Amino acid sequence: MADNWVESTVADLRQWTDERGETLDEQGVRILLGLAREEMGLAGAHELTPDGLRRLLLEVFPETVVAGSDDVPTVLDALRKIVGQLRDTGAVPAPDAAALAAEIDRTGPEFAQVVAAVDGEERQAAAEVIGGLLRADGISLDDQEAVDAWMREFEALPEEERYARTEAYLREAGELVVPPVRLAPRAAVAAAARGSRLTGTILALADWTGERTLTEHDTLTETDAEDAAADLGLDAPRRYGEVEDEGELERLWWAAVEANVITAGNGTAAPGPACGDLRSDDDAELLAAWLPLFEAVVVPGHDYADGLDAVELVQNEMTGVLIHLYEQEEPTEPDILAGALLGHVAEAYDLTDAEAMPALVSDAFRLELATLEDWGIVEKSGEGRALTPLGVWAVRELLVADGFTAPVIGELAGARASELIAGLTWYRPEAADEEIDGWLASHDPKDAAADLLDVMRTGSPGARNLAAAVLHRIGPEAAGVVRAAQEHPLVSPYAALWLNAVGDSAGRELAREEYLWVFVDTVAGMLETAEPGEAVEAALIDAPPEAEMKVMVEELWRTEHPGVADVLEALGAHHPDKATAKAARTAAYKARSVR
């Protein structure tokens, strides 16, 4: 009976409503009672209390069930019927049933707000995922007919296949994220592009070529190529160590053709439409013409039908080096870059001359690095190398075109709190501090606090922790807003900590169970984005001494937090103290058992 009380209660409630001539949302009742059993540990509906009912509506339900605002009246009606049946059958005394009914009326409006907020976030997230799936399948979001056809096909798929495709997309999308960067002003980037030797040499080549007869392969004749190289200063082969590159003119020729600086076809050449744009005083026009040129020289796409050539191989792989420099906070030494490139080459290619090729690749890499420095894309910084502001801008443009999420420091200043918190996930600490300062500077403190508290009510543990950290950057002028939010179970302990920190009279010390809940919530938040070992290591930085920690771990399993078992399992697997780790594994078993 105890194990099946949800179904037996549903059956009793069905009979009760039939006798009254009313309808019953059986599935809704089953979900509510199931949450009361699985998430709250109740042994029957009669164990519901006003506080428990409030927690069910404001904490457990929003975190577990996907619902929309139009579902709120149905949920509240189902709860009222549960309470009415408990009252009429004497399962709970009439005064207790009245208190439960009053709590439904009191909590209903707040429940509606929570569901609306969560529903809005979920709809936005779902729209972003669907948009990503459409783009991945080559569907333009502007082609409504194609979008509708795709949606019909997607919705006709079995649920398992829809889930698998969505999961695969989210996994890939998570990998297609790069750290935020600071972009130079557009005028400065355009000035650097105008002054780049790449731009100057390409324009000189286009001017030299003019309107000219080409070979059947749309290249300069041998005589013209020799004359062009001599006139443009490209006749001396570039060298580094054992590597010599005689193909600079040919590389620049095909880059100019691909970027439409030179039009080549049917055996003739002429200035291309991008030739004038590269000379434009309009920054946007210039950069729009320069970017395809940059892409053409750093993503050449050589094939190896005639065997591996170290110079061409390195040129093909330099995009990986540029992305590495883009993602690093500090300049990277050339030896480290060369070592990473050699490791990739060894895995990706079948090197016929495995002994000589590594040295040749290393020399070719140094040669290419010098070229990128000469073009103003890479610069020396101490002993290391870093992207120039022009290089940062250009690499980011290519990443965005390839579907990467590439944040820019400062772009969240005018965002909603939920967007700020979601975006900060990808920020390094120093950049995150700068982004938060910019966001706070553009928001009224009270409004900012209210928006952050909304995120804490509706977000995951990770979002809640990050929002709480941002909230602590707001001064006492927001005290009234924080005080008003204390009643929400997910916010209350964090609000108390904040009020304490600003010296507000409403501040208080956390009760033991609240302290434990915050610890679990913090580690659960870390587990969303970090490996368990990393999360535990970070959590232990401010943890109490080992003896006290072991006692705390032994108590954690009683914490009313949906992530407590996962947190305990992480502690059990990665806590450095064997006794504490063992206690955590035992507590994890208890937590799973009671739930």
DRENKOL-679949 format. One record per residue (C-alpha): residue number from 0; x, y, z. Coordinates in nm, 3 decimals, padded with zeros to 5 digits. Each point is the difference from the previous one (the first is absolute). Layout:
BEGIN
(r NUM,(X,Y,Z))
...
This chain:
BEGIN
(r 0,(00.000,00.000,00.000))
(r 1,(00.280,00.244,00.098))
(r 2,(00.179,-00.055,-00.331))
(r 3,(-00.318,00.050,-00.202))
(r 4,(-00.166,00.282,00.188))
(r 5,(00.011,00.236,-00.299))
(r 6,(-00.212,-00.229,-00.220))
(r 7,(-00.238,-00.089,00.281))
(r 8,(-00.047,00.369,00.078))
(r 9,(-00.068,00.075,-00.367))
(r 10,(-00.264,-00.277,-00.003))
(r 11,(-00.164,00.136,00.315))
(r 12,(00.005,00.351,-00.139))
(r 13,(-00.154,-00.116,-00.328))
(r 14,(-00.291,-00.155,00.193))
(r 15,(-00.035,00.315,00.213))
(r 16,(-00.024,00.229,-00.306))
(r 17,(-00.238,-00.239,-00.181))
(r 18,(-00.236,00.013,00.297))
(r 19,(00.006,00.378,-00.016))
(r 20,(-00.048,00.010,-00.378))
(r 21,(00.338,00.166,-00.053))
(r 22,(00.287,-00.075,-00.236))
(r 23,(00.350,-00.096,00.112))
(r 24,(00.334,00.058,-00.168))
(r 25,(00.134,-00.340,00.099))
(r 26,(00.339,00.048,-00.162))
(r 27,(00.046,00.334,00.174))
(r 28,(-00.095,-00.149,00.336))
(r 29,(00.232,-00.294,-00.060))
(r 30,(00.290,00.238,-00.072))
(r 31,(-00.062,00.208,00.313))
(r 32,(-00.033,-00.301,00.227))
(r 33,(00.302,-00.163,-00.164))
(r 34,(00.209,00.307,00.074))
(r 35,(-00.123,00.000,00.360))
(r 36,(00.113,-00.362,00.032))
(r 37,(00.323,-00.001,-00.204))
(r 38,(00.136,00.349,00.065))
(r 39,(-00.144,00.075,00.346))
(r 40,(-00.005,-00.347,00.149))
(r 41,(-00.366,00.006,00.107))
(r 42,(-00.166,-00.329,00.090))
(r 43,(-00.344,00.125,-00.096))
(r 44,(-00.193,00.309,-00.107))
(r 45,(-00.114,00.043,00.359))
(r 46,(00.359,00.101,00.092))
(r 47,(-00.026,00.320,-00.203))
(r 48,(00.047,00.314,00.211))
(r 49,(-00.038,00.364,-00.103))
(r 50,(00.380,00.040,-00.007))
(r 51,(00.036,-00.323,-00.197))
(r 52,(-00.270,00.105,-00.245))
(r 53,(00.175,00.332,-00.051))
(r 54,(00.329,-00.180,-00.066))
(r 55,(-00.174,-00.236,-00.241))
(r 56,(-00.134,00.291,-00.204))
(r 57,(00.291,00.242,00.010))
(r 58,(00.300,-00.232,00.006))
(r 59,(-00.064,-00.363,-00.087))
(r 60,(-00.253,00.041,-00.283))
(r 61,(00.186,00.275,-00.195))
(r 62,(00.329,-00.189,00.023))
(r 63,(-00.148,-00.330,-00.116))
(r 64,(-00.297,00.058,-00.231))
(r 65,(-00.011,00.177,-00.335))
(r 66,(-00.316,00.211,00.016))
(r 67,(-00.141,00.314,-00.153))
(r 68,(-00.197,00.286,00.147))
(r 69,(-00.322,-00.150,-00.136))
(r 70,(00.061,-00.308,00.217))
(r 71,(-00.008,00.197,00.327))
(r 72,(-00.381,-00.003,00.054))
(r 73,(-00.010,-00.376,-00.067))
(r 74,(00.280,-00.068,00.252))
(r 75,(-00.162,00.213,00.269))
(r 76,(-00.339,-00.162,-00.065))
(r 77,(00.156,-00.345,00.036))
(r 78,(00.153,00.101,00.334))
(r 79,(-00.330,00.142,00.123))
(r 80,(-00.173,-00.329,-00.085))
(r 81,(00.269,-00.196,00.186))
(r 82,(-00.054,00.218,00.306))
(r 83,(-00.379,-00.019,-00.031))
(r 84,(00.008,-00.380,-00.016))
(r 85,(00.234,-00.015,00.303))
(r 86,(-00.246,00.223,00.192))
(r 87,(-00.318,-00.184,-00.099))
(r 88,(00.143,-00.345,00.074))
(r 89,(00.142,00.110,00.334))
(r 90,(00.356,-00.082,-00.108))
(r 91,(00.096,00.339,00.145))
(r 92,(-00.192,00.205,00.257))
(r 93,(-00.217,00.280,-00.138))
(r 94,(00.219,00.281,00.146))
(r 95,(00.310,-00.152,-00.161))
(r 96,(-00.182,-00.033,-00.334))
(r 97,(-00.109,00.365,00.028))
(r 98,(00.362,00.101,00.061))
(r 99,(00.107,-00.194,-00.311))
(r 100,(-00.274,00.162,-00.210))
(r 101,(00.102,00.345,00.128))
(r 102,(00.363,-00.072,-00.092))
(r 103,(-00.105,-00.091,-00.356))
(r 104,(-00.179,00.334,-00.033))
(r 105,(00.294,00.187,00.155))
(r 106,(00.271,-00.172,-00.207))
(r 107,(-00.195,-00.019,-00.327))
(r 108,(00.098,00.343,-00.137))
(r 109,(00.367,-00.054,00.083))
(r 110,(-00.017,-00.348,-00.156))
(r 111,(-00.140,00.155,-00.317))
(r 112,(00.290,00.249,-00.010))
(r 113,(00.259,-00.274,00.048))
(r 114,(-00.152,-00.219,-00.272))
(r 115,(-00.024,00.296,-00.238))
(r 116,(00.364,00.088,00.056))
(r 117,(00.117,-00.359,-00.045))
(r 118,(-00.231,-00.044,-00.299))
(r 119,(00.143,00.310,-00.165))
(r 120,(00.357,-00.119,00.052))
(r 121,(-00.085,-00.348,-00.127))
(r 122,(-00.179,00.134,-00.307))
(r 123,(00.296,00.222,-00.083))
(r 124,(00.243,-00.288,00.052))
(r 125,(-00.217,-00.229,-00.212))
(r 126,(-00.018,00.261,-00.276))
(r 127,(00.378,00.031,00.002))
(r 128,(00.041,-00.378,-00.023))
(r 129,(-00.253,-00.031,-00.283))
(r 130,(00.168,00.287,-00.180))
(r 131,(00.335,-00.175,00.035))
(r 132,(-00.139,-00.327,-00.131))
(r 133,(-00.154,00.181,-00.298))
(r 134,(00.327,00.175,-00.084))
(r 135,(00.191,-00.326,00.039))
(r 136,(-00.230,-00.155,-00.262))
(r 137,(00.052,00.293,-00.235))
(r 138,(-00.346,00.153,00.052))
(r 139,(-00.018,00.379,-00.015))
(r 140,(-00.205,00.147,00.283))
(r 141,(-00.130,00.257,-00.249))
(r 142,(-00.157,-00.274,-00.215))
(r 143,(-00.322,-00.060,00.193))
(r 144,(-00.122,-00.269,-00.239))
(r 145,(00.321,-00.199,00.044))
(r 146,(-00.008,00.053,00.377))
(r 147,(-00.360,-00.128,00.020))
(r 148,(00.084,-00.307,-00.211))
(r 149,(00.301,-00.077,00.219))
(r 150,(-00.208,00.037,00.317))
(r 151,(-00.263,-00.242,-00.131))
(r 152,(00.267,-00.258,-00.080))
(r 153,(00.174,00.050,00.336))
(r 154,(-00.322,-00.033,00.200))
(r 155,(-00.087,-00.318,-00.191))
(r 156,(00.321,-00.169,00.120))
(r 157,(-00.016,-00.243,00.293))
(r 158,(00.060,00.169,00.333))
(r 159,(00.326,-00.190,00.050))
(r 160,(00.139,00.128,-00.331))
(r 161,(-00.105,00.359,00.073))
(r 162,(00.171,-00.023,00.338))
(r 163,(00.315,-00.152,-00.151))
(r 164,(00.026,00.271,-00.265))
(r 165,(-00.055,00.275,00.255))
(r 166,(00.254,-00.149,00.239))
(r 167,(00.258,-00.031,-00.279))
(r 168,(-00.057,00.362,-00.101))
(r 169,(00.035,00.126,00.358))
(r 170,(00.319,-00.200,00.047))
(r 171,(00.145,00.145,-00.319))
(r 172,(-00.120,00.350,00.087))
(r 173,(00.175,-00.028,00.337))
(r 174,(00.323,-00.082,-00.180))
(r 175,(-00.042,00.291,-00.243))
(r 176,(00.059,00.266,00.263))
(r 177,(00.316,00.205,00.036))
(r 178,(00.096,00.233,00.286))
(r 179,(-00.103,00.364,-00.023))
(r 180,(00.247,00.249,-00.145))
(r 181,(00.042,00.374,00.007))
(r 182,(-00.042,00.154,-00.345))
(r 183,(00.178,00.316,-00.104))
(r 184,(-00.220,00.283,-00.137))
(r 185,(-00.104,-00.061,-00.360))
(r 186,(00.192,00.307,-00.117))
(r 187,(00.323,-00.136,00.150))
(r 188,(-00.057,-00.343,-00.156))
(r 189,(-00.068,00.159,-00.339))
(r 190,(00.312,00.214,00.029))
(r 191,(00.207,-00.310,00.075))
(r 192,(-00.149,-00.177,-00.302))
(r 193,(00.084,00.299,-00.224))
(r 194,(00.357,-00.001,00.130))
(r 195,(00.048,-00.377,-00.024))
(r 196,(00.275,-00.116,-00.237))
(r 197,(-00.250,-00.262,-00.119))
(r 198,(-00.233,00.274,-00.122))
(r 199,(00.277,00.203,-00.156))
(r 200,(00.154,-00.296,-00.184))
(r 201,(-00.336,-00.127,-00.129))
(r 202,(-00.094,00.345,-00.131))
(r 203,(00.343,00.036,-00.158))
(r 204,(-00.047,-00.338,-00.170))
(r 205,(-00.345,00.103,-00.126))
(r 206,(00.135,00.329,-00.135))
(r 207,(00.293,-00.173,-00.165))
(r 208,(-00.228,-00.258,-00.161))
(r 209,(-00.263,00.243,-00.128))
(r 210,(-00.171,-00.151,-00.305))
(r 211,(00.225,-00.280,-00.119))
(r 212,(-00.004,-00.327,-00.190))
(r 213,(00.045,-00.306,00.222))
(r 214,(00.084,-00.363,-00.053))
(r 215,(-00.270,-00.257,-00.062))
(r 216,(00.004,-00.062,00.377))
(r 217,(-00.074,00.369,00.072))
(r 218,(00.346,00.068,00.139))
(r 219,(00.268,00.243,-00.106))
(r 220,(00.227,-00.123,-00.278))
(r 221,(00.345,-00.109,00.107))
(r 222,(00.156,00.322,-00.133))
(r 223,(-00.265,00.219,00.164))
(r 224,(00.039,-00.183,00.329))
(r 225,(00.376,00.061,-00.002))
(r 226,(-00.047,00.368,-00.085))
(r 227,(-00.273,00.044,00.264))
(r 228,(00.211,-00.165,00.269))
(r 229,(00.296,00.222,-00.084))
(r 230,(-00.207,00.320,-00.014))
(r 231,(-00.185,-00.078,00.324))
(r 232,(00.304,-00.119,00.194))
(r 233,(-00.120,-00.360,00.016))
(r 234,(00.275,-00.156,-00.211))
(r 235,(00.228,-00.104,00.289))
(r 236,(-00.122,-00.328,00.159))
(r 237,(-00.091,00.026,00.365))
(r 238,(00.213,-00.226,00.219))
(r 239,(00.018,-00.133,00.351))
(r 240,(00.243,-00.274,00.098))
(r 241,(-00.022,-00.280,-00.254))
(r 242,(-00.325,00.124,-00.153))
(r 243,(-00.034,00.225,-00.302))
(r 244,(-00.328,00.133,-00.141))
(r 245,(-00.002,00.118,-00.357))
(r 246,(-00.378,00.012,-00.024))
(r 247,(-00.088,00.334,00.159))
(r 248,(-00.109,00.162,-00.328))
(r 249,(-00.217,-00.298,-00.090))
(r 250,(-00.160,00.000,00.347))
(r 251,(-00.079,00.369,-00.021))
(r 252,(-00.133,-00.037,-00.356))
(r 253,(-00.256,-00.261,00.092))
(r 254,(-00.095,00.191,00.317))
(r 255,(-00.063,00.312,-00.210))
(r 256,(-00.211,-00.200,-00.246))
(r 257,(-00.200,-00.175,00.273))
(r 258,(-00.064,00.330,00.180))
(r 259,(-00.109,00.170,-00.328))
(r 260,(00.282,00.251,00.008))
(r 261,(00.098,-00.139,-00.339))
(r 262,(-00.253,-00.152,-00.238))
(r 263,(00.151,-00.290,-00.194))
(r 264,(-00.187,-00.209,-00.255))
(r 265,(00.008,-00.116,-00.359))
(r 266,(00.369,00.077,-00.019))
(r 267,(-00.025,00.368,00.091))
(r 268,(00.045,00.208,00.316))
(r 269,(-00.154,00.330,00.109))
(r 270,(-00.037,00.197,00.325))
(r 271,(-00.272,-00.160,00.215))
(r 272,(-00.281,00.174,00.192))
(r 273,(00.187,-00.038,00.332))
(r 274,(00.298,00.194,-00.137))
(r 275,(-00.175,00.333,00.048))
(r 276,(-00.144,-00.106,00.338))
(r 277,(00.351,-00.070,00.133))
(r 278,(00.077,00.367,-00.071))
(r 279,(-00.328,00.127,00.144))
(r 280,(-00.009,00.267,00.270))
(r 281,(-00.311,-00.176,00.137))
(r 282,(00.117,-00.232,00.279))
(r 283,(-00.286,-00.247,-00.046))
(r 284,(00.063,-00.032,-00.376))
(r 285,(00.372,-00.045,00.053))
(r 286,(-00.036,-00.270,00.265))
(r 287,(-00.268,-00.182,-00.201))
(r 288,(00.252,-00.026,-00.285))
(r 289,(00.301,-00.076,00.221))
(r 290,(-00.155,-00.293,00.189))
(r 291,(-00.033,-00.230,-00.308))
(r 292,(00.360,00.085,-00.085))
(r 293,(00.111,-00.098,00.350))
(r 294,(-00.202,-00.322,-00.021))
(r 295,(00.152,-00.084,-00.337))
(r 296,(00.358,00.022,00.128))
(r 297,(-00.051,-00.175,00.337))
(r 298,(-00.237,-00.271,-00.126))
(r 299,(00.165,-00.086,-00.333))
(r 300,(-00.130,-00.357,-00.027))
(r 301,(00.300,-00.156,-00.172))
(r 302,(-00.040,-00.359,-00.115))
(r 303,(00.281,-00.251,00.017))
(r 304,(-00.047,-00.195,-00.322))
(r 305,(00.370,00.044,-00.078))
(r 306,(00.119,-00.084,00.350))
(r 307,(00.045,00.191,00.324))
(r 308,(00.179,00.334,-00.010))
(r 309,(00.095,00.143,00.340))
(r 310,(-00.081,00.361,-00.092))
(r 311,(-00.340,-00.080,-00.148))
(r 312,(-00.080,-00.236,00.287))
(r 313,(00.073,00.269,00.260))
(r 314,(-00.200,00.260,-00.193))
(r 315,(-00.294,-00.241,-00.001))
(r 316,(00.020,-00.044,00.378))
(r 317,(00.065,00.358,00.112))
(r 318,(-00.367,00.068,00.072))
(r 319,(00.035,-00.232,00.300))
(r 320,(00.298,00.204,00.121))
(r 321,(-00.192,00.325,-00.042))
(r 322,(-00.297,-00.137,00.194))
(r 323,(00.237,-00.115,00.275))
(r 324,(00.143,00.354,00.026))
(r 325,(-00.357,00.138,-00.001))
(r 326,(-00.098,-00.217,00.296))
(r 327,(00.307,00.072,00.217))
(r 328,(00.010,00.268,00.266))
(r 329,(00.377,00.040,-00.028))
(r 330,(00.241,-00.004,-00.297))
(r 331,(00.130,-00.346,-00.092))
(r 332,(00.363,-00.078,-00.076))
(r 333,(00.071,-00.117,-00.356))
(r 334,(00.156,-00.326,00.123))
(r 335,(-00.325,-00.091,00.174))
(r 336,(-00.203,00.088,-00.309))
(r 337,(00.234,-00.203,-00.221))
(r 338,(-00.017,-00.298,00.236))
(r 339,(-00.381,00.001,-00.002))
(r 340,(-00.003,00.027,-00.379))
(r 341,(00.246,-00.289,-00.037))
(r 342,(-00.213,-00.215,00.230))
(r 343,(-00.307,00.069,-00.212))
(r 344,(00.187,-00.065,-00.326))
(r 345,(00.133,-00.333,00.129))
(r 346,(-00.356,-00.111,00.081))
(r 347,(-00.171,00.137,-00.310))
(r 348,(00.244,-00.089,-00.276))
(r 349,(00.184,-00.307,-00.123))
(r 350,(00.352,00.139,-00.014))
(r 351,(00.202,-00.199,-00.248))
(r 352,(00.324,00.156,00.123))
(r 353,(-00.073,-00.015,00.370))
(r 354,(00.355,00.085,00.102))
(r 355,(00.060,00.310,-00.212))
(r 356,(-00.353,00.142,-00.016))
(r 357,(-00.027,00.121,00.366))
(r 358,(00.303,00.225,-00.042))
(r 359,(-00.130,00.129,-00.334))
(r 360,(-00.346,00.065,00.147))
(r 361,(00.158,00.189,00.290))
(r 362,(00.201,00.220,-00.237))
(r 363,(-00.302,00.052,-00.226))
(r 364,(-00.203,00.105,00.305))
(r 365,(00.258,00.262,00.095))
(r 366,(-00.006,00.126,-00.357))
(r 367,(-00.381,00.029,00.001))
(r 368,(00.002,00.166,00.342))
(r 369,(00.239,00.264,-00.135))
(r 370,(-00.233,00.056,-00.296))
(r 371,(-00.301,00.052,00.226))
(r 372,(00.204,00.247,00.206))
(r 373,(00.097,00.181,-00.319))
(r 374,(-00.367,00.021,-00.100))
(r 375,(-00.101,00.147,00.339))
(r 376,(-00.204,-00.300,00.114))
(r 377,(00.239,-00.131,00.268))
(r 378,(00.236,00.204,00.219))
(r 379,(00.287,-00.067,00.239))
(r 380,(-00.072,00.047,00.368))
(r 381,(00.304,-00.067,00.215))
(r 382,(00.113,-00.352,-00.082))
(r 383,(-00.346,-00.097,-00.127))
(r 384,(-00.234,00.071,-00.286))
(r 385,(-00.353,00.139,00.008))
(r 386,(-00.260,00.113,-00.249))
(r 387,(-00.002,00.368,-00.085))
(r 388,(-00.333,00.185,00.039))
(r 389,(-00.047,-00.050,-00.374))
(r 390,(00.072,-00.372,00.040))
(r 391,(-00.246,-00.031,00.290))
(r 392,(-00.274,00.166,-00.203))
(r 393,(00.067,-00.209,-00.310))
(r 394,(00.021,-00.336,00.179))
(r 395,(-00.321,00.076,00.188))
(r 396,(-00.179,00.082,-00.324))
(r 397,(00.101,-00.337,-00.146))
(r 398,(-00.104,-00.183,00.319))
(r 399,(-00.342,00.164,-00.001))
(r 400,(-00.044,-00.088,-00.368))
(r 401,(00.078,-00.362,00.090))
(r 402,(-00.275,-00.007,00.264))
(r 403,(00.208,00.066,00.311))
(r 404,(-00.132,00.201,00.291))
(r 405,(00.266,00.267,00.044))
(r 406,(-00.089,00.249,00.276))
(r 407,(00.142,00.351,00.011))
(r 408,(00.082,00.167,00.329))
(r 409,(-00.251,00.277,00.060))
(r 410,(-00.283,-00.136,-00.212))
(r 411,(-00.202,-00.107,00.306))
(r 412,(-00.019,00.347,00.155))
(r 413,(-00.357,00.056,-00.116))
(r 414,(-00.113,-00.363,00.030))
(r 415,(-00.264,-00.142,00.232))
(r 416,(00.130,-00.161,00.320))
(r 417,(-00.081,-00.348,-00.134))
(r 418,(00.204,00.074,-00.316))
(r 419,(00.287,00.137,00.208))
(r 420,(00.012,-00.310,00.220))
(r 421,(-00.025,-00.237,-00.297))
(r 422,(00.272,00.190,-00.184))
(r 423,(00.241,00.017,00.293))
(r 424,(00.030,-00.380,-00.010))
(r 425,(00.262,00.039,-00.276))
(r 426,(00.197,00.286,00.159))
(r 427,(00.335,-00.020,00.173))
(r 428,(00.003,00.159,00.350))
(r 429,(00.164,00.331,-00.095))
(r 430,(-00.219,00.046,-00.309))
(r 431,(-00.309,-00.102,00.200))
(r 432,(00.075,00.269,00.261))
(r 433,(00.027,00.260,-00.273))
(r 434,(-00.326,-00.116,-00.161))
(r 435,(-00.183,00.005,00.333))
(r 436,(00.129,00.352,00.076))
(r 437,(-00.128,00.117,-00.338))
(r 438,(-00.339,-00.163,00.057))
(r 439,(-00.041,00.148,00.346))
(r 440,(00.102,00.344,-00.124))
(r 441,(-00.283,-00.004,-00.256))
(r 442,(-00.274,-00.117,00.241))
(r 443,(-00.170,00.158,00.296))
(r 444,(00.115,-00.191,00.314))
(r 445,(-00.353,-00.085,00.110))
(r 446,(-00.106,-00.117,-00.346))
(r 447,(00.321,-00.200,-00.036))
(r 448,(-00.058,-00.170,00.335))
(r 449,(-00.362,-00.083,-00.088))
(r 450,(00.103,-00.154,-00.332))
(r 451,(00.277,-00.204,00.164))
(r 452,(-00.241,-00.127,00.262))
(r 453,(-00.234,-00.113,-00.278))
(r 454,(00.286,-00.202,-00.147))
(r 455,(00.065,-00.153,00.342))
(r 456,(-00.365,-00.102,00.033))
(r 457,(-00.025,-00.164,-00.341))
(r 458,(00.353,-00.097,-00.101))
(r 459,(00.216,-00.305,00.056))
(r 460,(00.244,-00.021,00.293))
(r 461,(00.278,00.130,-00.223))
(r 462,(-00.206,00.300,-00.109))
(r 463,(-00.110,00.060,00.358))
(r 464,(00.357,00.002,00.131))
(r 465,(00.122,00.231,-00.273))
(r 466,(-00.297,00.234,00.051))
(r 467,(00.070,00.004,00.374))
(r 468,(00.363,00.090,-00.068))
(r 469,(-00.108,00.292,-00.221))
(r 470,(-00.256,00.104,00.263))
(r 471,(00.282,00.036,00.252))
(r 472,(00.149,00.271,-00.222))
(r 473,(-00.308,00.217,00.064))
(r 474,(-00.006,00.229,00.302))
(r 475,(-00.252,00.047,00.283))
(r 476,(-00.226,00.218,-00.216))
(r 477,(-00.158,-00.325,-00.121))
(r 478,(-00.077,-00.123,00.353))
(r 479,(-00.375,00.050,-00.031))
(r 480,(-00.017,-00.215,-00.312))
(r 481,(00.205,-00.278,00.160))
(r 482,(-00.201,00.008,00.322))
(r 483,(-00.321,-00.047,-00.198))
(r 484,(00.141,-00.310,-00.167))
(r 485,(00.093,-00.181,00.321))
(r 486,(-00.311,-00.215,00.009))
(r 487,(00.086,-00.193,-00.316))
(r 488,(00.166,-00.328,00.106))
(r 489,(00.265,00.012,-00.273))
(r 490,(00.093,00.359,00.077))
(r 491,(-00.037,00.020,00.378))
(r 492,(00.348,-00.121,00.108))
(r 493,(00.175,00.208,-00.265))
(r 494,(-00.207,00.305,00.094))
(r 495,(00.095,-00.048,00.365))
(r 496,(00.369,-00.019,-00.090))
(r 497,(-00.025,00.317,-00.211))
(r 498,(-00.190,00.195,00.266))
(r 499,(00.258,-00.109,00.256))
(r 500,(00.284,00.111,-00.228))
(r 501,(-00.143,00.353,-00.048))
(r 502,(-00.077,00.036,00.371))
(r 503,(-00.377,00.013,-00.042))
(r 504,(-00.209,-00.050,00.314))
(r 505,(-00.189,-00.284,-00.170))
(r 506,(00.321,-00.196,-00.040))
(r 507,(00.040,-00.321,00.198))
(r 508,(00.224,-00.298,00.037))
(r 509,(-00.103,-00.303,-00.203))
(r 510,(-00.153,-00.296,00.178))
(r 511,(00.203,-00.320,-00.024))
(r 512,(-00.232,-00.154,-00.259))
(r 513,(00.016,00.320,-00.210))
(r 514,(00.379,-00.001,00.011))
(r 515,(00.005,-00.361,-00.119))
(r 516,(-00.250,00.078,-00.276))
(r 517,(00.213,00.290,-00.128))
(r 518,(00.307,-00.225,-00.004))
(r 519,(-00.187,-00.261,-00.205))
(r 520,(-00.142,00.267,-00.230))
(r 521,(00.347,00.145,-00.056))
(r 522,(00.161,-00.333,-00.088))
(r 523,(-00.299,-00.100,-00.214))
(r 524,(00.049,00.323,-00.193))
(r 525,(00.369,-00.078,-00.054))
(r 526,(-00.088,-00.347,-00.127))
(r 527,(-00.199,00.157,-00.284))
(r 528,(00.312,00.128,-00.175))
(r 529,(00.299,-00.174,00.163))
(r 530,(00.119,-00.357,00.035))
(r 531,(-00.087,-00.150,00.342))
(r 532,(00.363,00.003,00.113))
(r 533,(00.040,00.367,-00.093))
(r 534,(-00.330,00.091,00.169))
(r 535,(00.100,-00.172,00.324))
(r 536,(00.343,00.161,-00.002))
(r 537,(-00.157,00.345,-00.044))
(r 538,(-00.263,-00.067,00.267))
(r 539,(00.263,-00.099,00.256))
(r 540,(00.190,00.330,-00.023))
(r 541,(-00.229,00.162,00.258))
(r 542,(-00.115,-00.323,00.168))
(r 543,(00.035,-00.056,00.376))
(r 544,(00.282,-00.213,00.150))
(r 545,(-00.001,-00.373,-00.078))
(r 546,(-00.159,-00.114,00.324))
(r 547,(-00.283,00.250,-00.031))
(r 548,(-00.032,-00.075,-00.370))
(r 549,(-00.051,-00.370,00.071))
(r 550,(-00.280,00.079,00.246))
(r 551,(-00.158,00.234,-00.251))
(r 552,(00.012,-00.262,-00.275))
(r 553,(-00.170,-00.252,00.227))
(r 554,(-00.289,00.246,00.041))
(r 555,(-00.033,00.105,-00.364))
(r 556,(-00.220,-00.290,-00.111))
(r 557,(-00.293,00.148,00.196))
(r 558,(00.025,00.327,-00.197))
(r 559,(-00.314,00.072,-00.202))
(r 560,(00.184,00.070,-00.323))
(r 561,(-00.060,-00.194,-00.323))
(r 562,(00.373,-00.009,-00.074))
(r 563,(00.121,-00.124,00.337))
(r 564,(00.065,-00.359,-00.113))
(r 565,(00.209,00.115,-00.296))
(r 566,(00.199,00.233,00.225))
(r 567,(00.064,-00.276,00.251))
(r 568,(00.108,-00.240,-00.274))
(r 569,(00.248,00.258,-00.129))
(r 570,(00.137,00.050,00.353))
(r 571,(00.019,-00.375,00.047))
(r 572,(00.201,-00.043,-00.317))
(r 573,(00.231,00.300,00.028))
(r 574,(00.038,00.120,00.360))
(r 575,(00.370,-00.037,00.095))
(r 576,(-00.075,-00.120,00.354))
(r 577,(-00.086,-00.370,-00.009))
(r 578,(-00.226,00.011,00.308))
(r 579,(-00.197,00.295,-00.136))
(r 580,(-00.025,-00.162,-00.344))
(r 581,(-00.133,-00.321,00.155))
(r 582,(-00.254,00.196,00.206))
(r 583,(-00.112,00.178,-00.317))
(r 584,(-00.053,-00.329,-00.185))
(r 585,(-00.209,-00.132,00.288))
(r 586,(-00.200,00.322,00.014))
(r 587,(-00.056,-00.012,-00.377))
(r 588,(-00.153,-00.345,00.037))
(r 589,(-00.231,00.130,00.271))
(r 590,(-00.098,00.300,-00.211))
(r 591,(-00.089,-00.221,-00.295))
(r 592,(-00.192,-00.239,00.224))
(r 593,(-00.227,00.261,00.160))
(r 594,(-00.077,00.146,-00.341))
